[in-house]
Amino acid sequence: MIKEYLLDANIVIRIWNEYPQLLNTIENRKEIDFKISQDIAGELAIKEFRNINGVHVLTDKFLKLLGHIINNDGFSLKGHTENSCIKQDSNNNMYFVEGYKISHNDYSLIDICKNHKEYILVTEDKKMLESAKIVLDPSRVLTFNEFLKDLNSFNVL
């Protein structure tokens, strides 16, 4: 069984800054993997464009993510009742999970994990973290440090 982590943008950036070889190491292991949603890849791509001789190109570290990008599967609040802990604002771009206000992209990550039980969400966003623990089993939501501890059990660090 493969353990699969769905990484938020803040986690990918932190890995790039603090553990530049970690994603390569994970990629070379059979028992663990990481995924990035299309929306998060879009956020990261904006930050990873470089101008080389007048041509905009993506960095190598971003290009290495391409094989790990997953579709968002289009989500909605269908199936949630009026008494649900999840509410959507009138503009359909913000979500409220028991009072925690999170963005469309943040809710999308939670929804992906809800629909794909094999994924463990990794984020440092406090509101998303708390919201995810309400919607998902709390054991499927990790902070960066908890993620590193989990990777330690696979002798990755």
N, C-alpha and C positions, 0 to 999 in steps of 0.2 A: 504494500500500500504506500502510495506517495503522499507526503504531506505538502500541501500547496498553500502558499501565502499570497494574498491579494494586497499589494502595496499601495499606499496612498502616496501622493506626490512628495509630501514632506519627508517620508521615509526614504524614497529613492534619492532625493537630494542629500539627505543626511548620510546615506550609505556612500554616495559618490564622494562626499567631503571627508568622511571619517574612516571608511573602510573601502577604498577604491577597488580592491580585488574581490570583494565579497560576492557580488553578483556572478562573476566568472566562476568562483568556487562553487556556488550553489548550482550553477548551470552544469557543472561537471559531475554532480552527484546524482545518482539514480533515485534516491529515496526522498529527495526534497526538490521543490520547484517554486518559482515565483511567477506571479501574473501582474499585469498592469492593465487597467481598463482603457478603452479608447479615449474616454474623456480625460483621464489622467495623462495619457500619452500626449494628447493635444496640449495640455497645460505645460508639460515638460518640453515639448517640441519648441514652443514659443521661446523658452529660456535657453534652448540649446542651438539656436541658429547662430552661425558665425559668418562673417563676411570675409571671404578669401578671394583676393583679386577681383572684387566687384561681384562675386557670385555668392549667393546665400547657400550655405551647406549646413547640414546637421552634424553635430559632433559624433565622434566614434562611440563615446559612451552611450549616447542616445540610440545610435544605430544597433547596438548590442541588445537593446530592449525589444526590437521589432518582433522577434520570435516568441515573445512572451505577452504580447498585447491580445486581449480578449474583447469580444463584442459586449456591449452593454445590455443586449437582449431587449431593449426598450421596456421600460417599466412604467407602471401606473399604480394608482391607489385602488384599483378595482379589487373587490374582495375585502376591503377594509370597511368596517361598519362605522356608523356615525359616532359610536362610543370608542372607536379605536384610539390608541395612543398616538397615531400618526395623522397629522393634519397638513393640508397644503394651503398656501396663501392664494389670494385671488389672482395673482399674476402667474401662478404655476411654476415659480422659480425658487421658492423657499419652502422648506418643510419644518414642521414642528413635531418633535417626538417628546411627549410629556413635558412640553415647555422649552426644550432645547431647540434653538433655531439653527438649522443647518442648510447648506446650499444644495442645489439640484445634484451637483457632482458628488457631494458627500452622501446624500441619500442613495444615489445610484450605486455606490460601492456597497452600502449596507444591503440594498436590494439584490445585488449580484450574489452576495454571500447567503442571503436568505434563499435564493433559488438554486444555489450550487453549494450543497452541504459540505463539499470537499474543501472549500476555501476558508482560510483563516484570515480575517482582516487585521492589517497592521497599520496603525496610525498614531500620530502624536497630537492630533486635533482633539482637544478635550471634549468639546460638544459632540463631535462625531463619535468619539470613544464611548461616552455615556449613552448616547442615542443607540449605538450598535449593541451595547450590553442589554438594553431594554428589548430590542427587536430580535436579537440573536441570542443563542446560548453564550453567556459571558466567557466561557472557555474558548470561544471562537473569535475573540477580540483581544489583540495584544498591543502593548506599547512597544516602542523601539527597544527598550531594555529587556522586556519580556521576550521579544523576538530574538534578541541576541542570546538569551539564556536557552531558549528553545533550540537554537542552532547549535549551541554548545553540546546538547545531548546527541547531536550527530557528528561531533568532533569537527565542526566546520571552522570554528575560531581557535 
